């Protein structure tokens, strides 16, 4: 039984990082070529809401929860859905999709700092401190990459928006672990999404007037992918992992996301891949690895270590 649960967790992990979220930055770039970021997010969370509630009704998933917890899940809809989605989508109007995926991977670094303050068994240590320093050094290199002589470049604000989204994700992950531990992942998603949708439909017509819907089939395909794969499928997976693995270990998904995002960006969208992007990305990944060394190193040792002692000759 324990082995089966472990397989389910790892399957959820790679599906989330490589398939659901790793591809999302590519499709965001496709969609915002025609529509604004607020409109995209409004459509995304609305379609995802319909999909999740259809699933709830078909599977007859119980959604009973105290009024207080419904309010907590509603807040999660803002901090973990509406706000970061909008920041990322707006950020991609200024920066490449691959860079966006790489910057979002800083989420575990923020999670480490926030979890230290709010989760008793997830305190910061010397290796975690070193990892945070390494990771944010990589972010610094990426920011310097877009600093023009004597002025802040256009791209820098896009990077700042994506970093803000990573901070939202980290805060929401710890919040979810602390206050909604007993709730079913589907239930959390089902309650959070409608509040996110309502918020975005209030904002989108005001911010992006005149409000227009997509006309191109490719834009609708991108929006549907983001809604069904990047949201309706992804968020039950991430809430499942947070409740079974905890926020710090779940944040290891940041290893997988940049690989898919950079690959699609460079190969399909012809985005630039230079040495600063490579070095900054390497430092971020090294930082994440150092922060989480207690998670991945024992598993690596079990795989690589010999099954029996080396047969030294008897003396």
C-alpha positions in Angstrom: 0.0 0.0 0.0 2.8 2.4 0.9 4.6 1.7 -2.3 1.5 2.3 -4.4 1.0 5.6 -2.6 4.6 6.6 -3.4 4.1 5.8 -7.1 1.0 7.9 -7.2 2.9 10.8 -5.6 5.7 10.6 -8.1 3.3 10.3 -11.0 1.5 13.4 -9.8 4.9 15.2 -9.4 6.1 14.6 -12.9 2.7 15.2 -14.5 2.5 18.5 -12.6 5.9 19.8 -13.4 6.6 18.5 -16.9 3.1 18.4 -18.5 0.8 20.7 -16.7 3.0 23.7 -15.6 6.0 23.2 -17.8 4.0 23.7 -20.9 1.8 26.5 -19.5 4.3 29.3 -20.2 4.4 28.4 -23.9 0.7 28.5 -24.2 0.5 31.8 -22.3 2.8 33.3 -24.8 0.6 32.1 -27.7 -2.6 33.5 -26.1 -1.4 36.9 -25.2 -0.4 37.5 -28.8 -4.1 38.2 -29.3 -5.8 39.0 -25.9 -4.7 40.8 -22.8 -3.4 39.0 -19.7 -6.5 39.9 -17.5 -8.8 38.6 -20.2 -6.8 35.4 -20.6 -6.8 34.7 -16.8 -10.6 35.4 -16.6 -11.3 32.9 -19.4 -8.7 30.4 -17.9 -10.2 30.3 -14.4 -13.8 30.3 -15.7 -13.2 27.3 -18.0 -11.3 25.5 -15.2 -14.2 26.2 -12.8 -16.7 24.5 -15.2 -14.4 21.5 -15.6 -13.7 21.0 -11.9 -17.4 21.3 -10.9 -18.4 18.9 -13.7 -15.9 16.5 -12.3 -17.3 17.0 -8.8 -20.8 16.3 -9.9 -19.9 13.2 -12.0 -17.8 11.7 -9.3 -20.1 12.8 -6.5 -17.2 14.2 -4.5 -18.4 15.5 -1.1 -17.7 19.2 -0.6 -18.9 19.8 2.9 -16.7 22.3 4.8 -17.1 24.8 7.7 -17.9 28.3 6.6 -14.6 29.5 7.9 -12.7 27.0 5.7 -14.7 28.0 2.7 -13.5 31.6 3.3 -9.9 30.3 3.6 -10.3 28.5 0.3 -11.8 31.6 -1.3 -8.7 33.6 -0.2 -6.5 30.9 -1.8 -8.4 31.5 -5.1 -7.0 35.0 -5.1 -3.4 34.4 -3.8 -2.8 31.1 -5.6 -4.8 31.6 -8.8 -6.0 35.0 -9.8 -3.0 37.1 -8.7 -0.1 34.9 -9.8 -1.8 33.9 -13.1 -2.2 37.6 -13.9 1.4 38.5 -12.8 2.8 35.7 -15.0 0.6 36.5 -18.0 1.4 40.2 -17.8 5.1 39.4 -17.3 5.1 37.4 -20.5 4.1 40.5 -22.4 7.6 41.7 -21.7 9.8 38.6 -21.3 10.3 35.2 -22.9 8.3 32.2 -21.9 11.4 30.2 -21.0 12.7 32.9 -18.8 9.3 33.1 -17.1 9.4 29.3 -16.3 12.9 29.7 -14.9 12.0 32.6 -12.7 8.9 30.8 -11.4 11.2 28.1 -10.3 12.4 30.4 -7.5 9.2 29.4 -5.6 11.0 26.8 -3.4 13.4 29.5 -2.2 10.5 31.7 -1.0 8.8 28.6 0.4 11.9 27.8 2.5 11.9 31.3 4.1 8.1 31.4 4.7 7.8 27.8 6.0 10.5 28.6 8.6 8.2 31.2 10.1 4.9 29.3 10.0 5.6 25.5 10.0 7.2 24.1 13.1 8.9 21.1 11.5 10.2 23.0 8.5 12.9 25.3 9.9 15.7 26.9 8.0 19.1 25.3 8.3 22.6 26.1 7.2 22.3 24.2 3.9 18.9 25.9 3.3 20.5 29.3 3.9 23.3 28.5 1.4 20.7 27.3 -1.1 18.6 30.5 -0.8 21.8 32.6 -1.3 22.8 30.6 -4.4 19.3 30.7 -5.9 18.8 34.5 -5.5 22.3 35.0 -6.9 21.0 33.4 -10.0 18.0 35.7 -10.0 20.4 38.6 -9.6 22.3 37.6 -12.8 19.0 37.3 -14.7 18.0 40.8 -13.5 21.4 42.3 -14.5 20.9 40.7 -17.9 18.2 43.3 -18.6 19.7 46.4 -17.0 20.4 49.0 -19.6 23.0 51.8 -19.1 21.6 54.3 -16.7 18.0 53.0 -16.9 15.8 50.1 -16.0 15.0 48.1 -19.1 11.5 47.2 -20.3 12.0 43.5 -19.5 13.0 44.1 -15.8 9.4 44.8 -14.8 8.3 41.6 -16.4 10.8 39.7 -14.4 9.7 41.4 -11.2 6.1 40.5 -11.9 7.0 36.8 -12.3 9.1 36.8 -9.1 6.0 38.3 -7.4 4.0 35.4 -8.7 6.5 32.9 -7.3 6.2 34.6 -3.9 2.4 34.3 -4.2 2.7 30.5 -4.9 5.1 30.0 -2.0 2.9 31.9 0.5 -0.2 30.0 -0.7 1.6 26.6 -0.4 2.5 27.2 3.2 -1.0 28.7 3.9 -2.7 25.7 2.4 -0.6 23.3 4.4 -1.2 25.1 7.7 -4.9 25.9 7.4 -6.5 23.4 5.0 -4.7 20.2 5.8 -7.9 18.2 6.2 -9.6 19.2 3.0 -9.8 17.1 -0.2 -7.6 18.6 -3.0 -10.6 18.7 -5.4 -12.7 20.5 -2.8 -10.1 23.2 -2.3 -9.8 23.7 -6.1 -13.6 23.7 -6.5 -14.1 26.4 -3.9 -11.0 28.5 -4.9 -11.7 28.7 -8.6 -15.1 30.5 -8.6 -13.7 33.3 -6.4 -10.8 33.6 -8.7 -13.1 33.8 -11.7 -15.4 36.4 -10.1 -12.4 38.6 -9.2 -11.0 38.4 -12.8 -14.4 39.2 -14.4 -14.6 42.3 -12.3 -11.2 43.5 -13.2 -10.7 42.4 -16.9 -13.4 44.7 -18.4 -12.1 47.7 -16.4 -8.4 47.2 -17.0 -8.6 46.0 -20.7 -11.4 48.1 -22.1 -12.7 47.6 -24.7 -13.0 44.0 -23.6 -12.8 41.5 -26.5 -12.9 37.7 -26.7 -10.4 35.7 -28.7 -11.1 35.2 -32.4 -8.3 33.0 -33.5 -8.8 29.2 -33.0 -5.2 28.9 -31.7 -5.9 31.4 -28.9 -8.9 29.3 -27.9 -6.7 26.2 -27.9 -4.1 27.9 -25.8 -6.8 29.1 -23.3 -8.4 25.7 -23.1 -5.0 24.1 -22.5 -4.3 26.5 -19.7 -7.7 26.0 -18.1 -8.0 22.2 -18.4 -4.4 21.1 -18.1 -2.6 24.0 -16.4 -5.4 24.6 -13.8 -8.2 22.0 -13.5 -5.7 19.1 -13.6 -2.7 20.8 -12.0 -4.2 22.2 -8.8 -5.7 19.0 -7.4 -2.3 17.5 -8.1 -0.4 20.2 -6.3 -2.8 20.2 -3.3 -2.5 16.4 -3.1 1.3 16.7 -3.0 1.3 19.5 -0.4 -0.9 17.4 1.9 1.1 14.2 1.5 4.7 15.5 1.0 4.5 19.0 2.6 5.3 22.3 1.0 9.1 22.1 0.9 9.2 18.7 -0.8 6.4 19.6 -3.2 8.4 22.6 -4.3 10.9 20.2 -5.9 8.6 20.4 -8.9 10.6 23.5 -9.7 13.3 21.2 -11.1 11.1 20.0 -13.9 9.3 23.2 -14.9 12.2 25.1 -16.4 13.4 22.2 -18.5 10.1 22.0 -20.4 9.5 25.8 -20.5 13.0 26.5 -21.8 12.9 23.7 -24.4 9.6 24.8 -25.8 10.6 28.5 -25.8 14.0 28.0 -27.6 12.9 25.3 -30.1 9.3 26.3 -30.9 9.3 30.1 -30.2 12.9 30.7 -31.2 13.7 32.5 -28.0 17.3 33.5 -27.2 19.4 31.3 -24.9 22.6 33.1 -23.8 25.2 32.5 -21.1 23.6 34.7 -18.5 20.4 32.7 -18.8 22.3 29.5 -18.5 24.4 30.7 -15.5 21.4 32.3 -13.7 19.3 29.2 -14.3 22.1 26.9 -13.1 22.5 28.9 -9.8 18.7 28.8 -9.2 18.6 25.0 -9.7 21.7 24.6 -7.5 20.0 26.7 -4.9 16.9 24.6 -5.0 19.0 21.4 -4.8 20.9 22.7 -1.8 17.7 23.7 0.0 16.2 20.3 -0.5 19.3 18.1 -0.2 17.7 16.0 2.6 14.9 15.1 0.2 16.7 14.0 -2.9 20.1 12.8 -1.6 18.9 9.8 0.4 16.9 8.6 -2.5 19.8 9.1 -4.9 22.0 7.1 -2.5 19.5 4.2 -2.3 19.6 4.1 -6.1 23.4 4.4 -6.6 24.7 2.6 -3.5 25.9 -1.0 -4.0 23.5 -3.7 -2.7 26.2 -5.5 -0.8 29.7 -4.5 0.5 32.6 -4.5 -1.9 34.2 -8.0 -1.6 37.6 -7.1 -0.2 40.0 -10.0 -0.1 40.3 -11.6 3.3 43.5 -11.0 5.2 
